[in-house]
Amino acid sequence: MSFADGIVRLDDLSLATLIALVDRLRETETPDQFLCREIELDEAYLEADSELRQVTDRGAQPDSLDRAKLIRALVIRAHDLLGESDIVAAVQELNKVIEMKIGL
């Protein structure tokens, strides 16, 4: 059994969560594993959308709002790319989110 088997519940969109998701994506090979990653990316989208709503509700500065919108867009793009079986590109999109979160 691989660590890519099974669904991991995403409780946030933290660096640790994103890095672990990228690791599982890189190990994804079987149809069942693809389905698990699709579900996890659905959850990642919900987390990114929640972060955007929180930023909007706080009346944050435009740059914070733009950042939250971009993160959500990158997560959606990663999900779409996985649906096209393009794991490498999906990982690249999530890596962009990671880089944003660490300030690169």
N, C-alpha and C positions, 0 to 999 in steps of 0.2 A: 504494500500500500504506500502510495506517495503522499507527501504533504500537500500536493495539489488536489487530492481527492477530497470531496466534501466541501460544504459551504461554510465560510467563516463569516460570522456576523460582524458588520462594521458599525461600531458605535460612534465613530467620529471620522474626521478626515485629517487626522494628525500625521506627522511624518512617519511615525512607526507603522500606522495603519497603511499608508500609501506604499511604503517600502515593502511591507509584507505582501501586499496585493501584487506589486510588481514581481516579487519573487515567485509567487504562485502562478502568475501569468507566464513567466518564463518556463515553468515546468509543465504547463498545460499542453496535453497531447491528445487525450481521448475526447470523444463527444460528451461524455458525462462531465469531464473537467471543464470543457468549454461552457457547458450549461451552468456549472457552478460559478465560473468567472462572470458570466452574463448577469447572474443574480447578484453577485457581489458588486459589479459595476452599477447595477440598478440602485443598490444601497448607497454606493459612493455618490451617485447623482443626487439622491435624496439628501445626503449630508451636505453636498455642495450647494444645493438649492436652499437648504435651511440656513447655511452660513450667509448666503446672499440676502435672504429675508431678514436675518438678524442685523446685518449691516444697513439694510434699507430702513428698518424700523428704528435704528439708533440715529438715523440722520447723519450718517458718516460722510466724510469728505469724498468728493468725486473720485479721487484716486483709489480709495478703499473700495468704493462701489465698483469701479472699473476692474479692479483686481478680483473681486468676488465673482463678477460676471465672467471674466476670463477663465477663472478656475472651473466654474460650472461648464463653460463651453468646452474646455479641454477634457473634462471628465465625460461629457456627452460624446465628444469625438472619439475618445478611447473606446467607449462602449460600441459605437458604430463600427469602428475598425475591427474590434474583436468579432462582431457579427459578420464581418467579411473575411474572417479567419486570418487577419493580419496582426498577429501578436506583436511582432517587432514594432510596428507603427503605434499600436495601442500603448505599449510600454513607453515609447518615446513621448507620447502625449502626457502620460502620467508622470514621467520624469520632468517634464516642464512644470507641472504642478509642484513637484518636490522642490525643484530649483526656486520657484517663486516663494515657497514657504520658508526656505532657508536663506532667502535673500540674495540669490545669485543673479 
